[in-house]
Amino acid sequence: DFHIARPDLWDTVGELLLESAMAHGREHGWRQIIVVCPHRELPKAAFLAKRELSLTTEWWTKTL
């Protein structure tokens, strides 16, 4: 789990963190990685789309 402090860092810091997480997963037999991205976090969504991650779901929630 990680967070990028500024949207302009997705292509640098985000890239390094995602690649590191995926490399760790491959070493440990993972078959899939799941990345959560809020609906309106467009820089992150664009970053993930460029790296060929697939959008599979959106979560709808309500504070109680």
matplotlib code that plots the C-alpha trace (Angstrom):
import matplotlib.pyplot as plt

x = [0.0, 1.4, 0.3, 1.9, 1.9, 1.7, 0.0, 3.0, 5.1, 3.1, 5.3, 8.5, 8.0, 4.7, 6.4, 9.2, 6.8, 4.5, 7.3, 8.9, 5.5, 5.0, 8.6, 8.1, 4.8, 6.3, 9.0, 6.4, 4.1, 1.4, -0.9, -2.5, -2.1, -5.0, -4.6, -7.3, -7.9, -10.7, -13.1, -11.9, -8.1, -7.5, -3.6, -3.4, -6.0, -4.1, -0.9, -2.5, -4.1, -0.8, 0.7, -2.1, -3.9, -7.5, -10.4, -12.6, -14.8, -15.9, -16.9, -19.8, -19.9, -21.7, -20.6, -22.9]
y = [0.0, 3.4, 7.0, 9.5, 13.0, 15.0, 13.9, 14.9, 12.2, 9.3, 8.9, 8.8, 7.8, 6.0, 4.0, 2.9, 1.9, 0.0, -1.8, -2.7, -4.1, -6.2, -7.5, -8.6, -10.2, -12.1, -13.4, -14.7, -16.3, -13.6, -13.9, -10.5, -7.0, -4.8, -1.1, 1.1, 4.4, 6.9, 7.8, 11.4, 10.8, 11.3, 11.5, 8.2, 6.6, 7.8, 6.4, 3.0, 3.0, 3.7, 0.7, -1.5, -2.2, -2.9, -1.1, -3.8, -2.2, 0.9, 0.9, 2.9, 3.8, 6.0, 7.4, 6.3]
z = [0.0, -0.9, -1.7, -4.0, -2.5, -5.8, -9.0, -11.1, -9.4, -10.8, -13.8, -11.7, -8.0, -8.8, -11.6, -9.3, -6.5, -8.8, -10.5, -7.2, -5.9, -9.1, -9.0, -5.3, -6.3, -9.2, -6.8, -4.4, -7.0, -7.2, -10.2, -9.9, -8.5, -7.5, -7.4, -5.9, -7.6, -6.6, -9.4, -9.8, -9.3, -13.0, -13.0, -11.2, -13.5, -16.6, -15.1, -14.5, -18.0, -19.7, -17.9, -19.2, -15.9, -16.5, -14.8, -13.4, -10.8, -9.0, -5.3, -4.2, -0.5, 2.0, 5.3, 8.1]

ax = plt.figure().add_subplot(projection="3d")
ax.plot(x, y, z, "-o")
ax.set_aspect("equal")
plt.show()
